[in-house]
Amino acid sequence: MAKDGSSAEYQPVRFRLYVADDLPNSALALANFRLIAETYFAHRYELEIVDLQKNPGLDLGDGIVAIPTLIRVSPPGPPIIGNLSDIPRVLRTLGIADGTRGAPVDHPAPGPLPPGTGRGSPGQ
């Protein structure tokens, strides 16, 4: 609730993913992002994909030095370079505590992790 007693509208977490369309790591980064986002942010996120191969020089002021790179635009966060396969590192960088399900610490957590996900799960 907002201070005035009205219901505050939830603002989605906004991300920007810089890729190069034909690179395997770019496709893997997108797939890993979607898995992480759907698991930890449900439908409370927006993703902008910037293909620097099709639009060279369109780094939107984010200072991209490598691709793929994920930027948390809102709330702002540090860039994550790589294919996002190191899930625990990605979660820590996004501010998601210790592999527990939830949004960054400045957003309410949605609940427990689904079975087979999180720290200590096979394949991580």
N, C-alpha and C positions, 0 to 999 in steps of 0.2 A: 504494500500500500504506500502511496505517496504521502508526504507530510500533510497534505490537505484532505486526506481521507479517501481520495479517489484511488481507483485501481491503476497502478503504474504499469504501462505496457513494457513487456520484456524486450530488450534490444538484443538481436542475435549477435553472436561473435562473428566478426568479419575477417576473412583470410584472403590472401593473394598468393597464388602459386605460380612461380616463374618456371617455365619448362622450355625445352626444345623438342618440337613435335616428334622427330624421328629417333630420339635417343631412348634406349630401353629404360634408363634410370628415371626419365621423365614419366613414362607410363607407370612404372613401379611407384614413384612418388605419389601420383594421382590415386592409384589404387589403395596405397597405404593411408593416404589422407582420408579417403572416403571411409575406410574401415574405422579409423580413429575417430573421425567426426561423428559418424553414425553411432558408435559405441559410447562416446563420452559427451557429445553435445546434442544427441538425438537430432531433431530437426531445427535446432536453435543456432544455426550457423549459416553464413553465406560464403561462397567461394567464387573468387574471380581468378580465371586462368589467363596468364599472359604468356603467349608463345613468342619467345625472343628470336626464334628462327624466322617466323613470319613477320615479326615487327621488331627488327634489331634497333637497339637504342631506346626502346620503350620500357625503361625500368622504373618509370613513374617516381623517380626521386628516391627509390629504396636502396640505391648503391649496391646493386647486385654484382657480385664478383664471381659467382659460380651458379650453375644450374644443374639440377633443380634446386630452388630455394623457396621455402614457405615463410611468409610474413604474416604475423597476426596484426591486422590493421586496427581493429577496435575490439576490445581495449588493446592498445599498443603492446607489442612484445618483441623480443629479440628474434632475428632471423634464424631459421633452421635450414642448414645446407645439407643436401643429400637426398636419398630416396625414401627417407622416413621409416626405414625398416628397423631401426633401433628404437622400438616402441617406448621402453622406459625413459630413454633420453628425451624423446619427443614430448612425452607426458610431463617430465620435469621442466622442460623449457617452456611448455604451455602453462605451467603453474598448477598442474593436476597432481595433487599430493599422493606420492607413494603408490601409484598404480590403482588407487581407488577410483571408482567411477565418479565423475563430476566435471563441472566446468572449471575454468580458472578460478583461483581463490576469491576473486571479486564477484563471482556469480554463484548462485545456489547449486549444490550438487543434486543430480536427479535420482540417485539411489545406488544400490549395490551393483557390482559387476555381474554380467551374465556368466554362467558356467563356462570354463575353458578360456577365459580371458584374464588379463592381469598378470602380475608378477608371479613367476614360478610355473606358469602354464607351459605345456609342451610346445615346442616350436619357437620359443622366444629366446 
